[in-house]
Amino acid sequence: MNNFDRGWILTCFGTAVGAGMLFLPIQAGPGGIWPVILLALIIFPLTYVSHSGITRIVASCPEATDIVGAIEHDLGRTVGFTISILYFLSIVSACIGYSIGLTNIINTFLVNQMHLTEISRPLLTLIILLSMTAMLFGNEKTVVLVTSALTFPLIVLLVFVSAYMIPHWNLSILYEPTTIRNFTKHSLLLLPLLVFAMNFSPVCSSLAAFYRKQYNRIDEAIKHTDLVVKWTSVLLLIFVMFFVISLCFCITPEILFNANKNNTDALTTLSLAYNSPILQYIFPVVSFLAIASSYFGHFEGTREGLNGIIVQIITWKNPARKSTLDLEKMRNVSTAVLFAIIWFLSVSNLSILFVLGALSAPIVAIYAYLMPVMMMKRIPRLLIYRSKLAAFIFVMGIFTLVGYYVGKIM
């Protein structure tokens, strides 16, 4: 493992850790601990196989390109354009969830911990998003530096919080009775959020493209991308699941009620439930760092995805027009447009559980679970990369696609 590998592992980890992890205990609470434990046992192969599928599609392409270029090479421009739309929708919906989460964290902290007068939601959201988005008017290196800088303290704080809560565990929930119907319902509701919490697919295309350019041999590039995906998946399994299980043992019905009422994450709600200065001030900071680190990466991906769609539309009949486009101006305009869209939807304070479970996770399932499996079955050059778990990944992708909706009507 070299420095490039370690840097990419941190970037992938920082991209994945965010609102999904923080809201998992809220979604898991009503169903008890056993659906969480069951899904923890299967989430590593799901995460590793699905994400390595994306990186292998890109890294094995005869041309050095990104995921859209690789798909266009194999399936044509129409399918490539469709994937561009899916990619954009998956990350823009995540950005909306993150911005809502950031607003609610800071609003709760200012009102309850700092005892300040509540600021109007439109103004507070505007200030937060302006501060966050201002950093993104720089180049991609700025995003990587900010995300990497946030990741190290985030890992330390996650371990601290998870361990700190152990004395507060209520192990009696291990013995709470349940029914098959209740277990199935909450497993289906939880799966999409867990898939989202472990998702770093927005950076998989860039990861694979980097190694494809770094190494002349395809097998060497895939060796490194597989290594990065494997260790990212291991770290996410250890840190995210330890965090989620630790908090699940501390969640009470009152905390669940307040979290759903205020549309806040588990840590922010717990900071108000315990009379401890450490919890009251450290927990909101951890929540903010977790969501902020993901927001930067996802906003950058959303902007580049939108730019890619615009370029594809403009150059559809005349690819030579791309050389005449002012990409820097397009980048700044798309930043402003996305800012306005995200601000408007954040002010509406949509349920974050709904945004992540019903909107983001199903699109992630199509992009990261279903698409790679189908391509590796159909494209001759990808046959050697098919996993023995392909059928399992595909079925779990279908469950992720419909799980939230089926669970809600059960």
Buried (B, 14 or more C-beta within 10 A) or exposed (E): EEEEBEBBBBBBBBBBBBBBBBBBBBBBBBBBBBBBEBBBEEBBBBBBBBBBBBBBBBBBBEEBBBBBBBBBBBBEEEBBBBBBBBBBBBBBBBBBBBBBBBBBBBBBBBEBBEEEEEBEBEEBBBEBBEEBBEBBEEEEEBBBEBBBEBBEEBBEBBBEBBEBBEEBBEEEBEEEEBEEEBBBBBBBBBBBBBBBBBBBBBBBBBBBBBBBEEBEEBEBBBEBBBBBBBBBBBBBBEBBBBBBBBBBBBBEEEBBEBBBEBBBBBBBBBBBBBEBEEBBEBBBBBBBBBBBBBBBBBBBBBBBBBBBBBBBEBBEEEEEEEEEBEEEEBBEBBBEEBBEBBBEBBBEBBBBBBBBBBBBBBBBBBBBBBBBBEBBEEBEBBEEBBBEBBEBBBEBBEBBBEBBBBBEEE
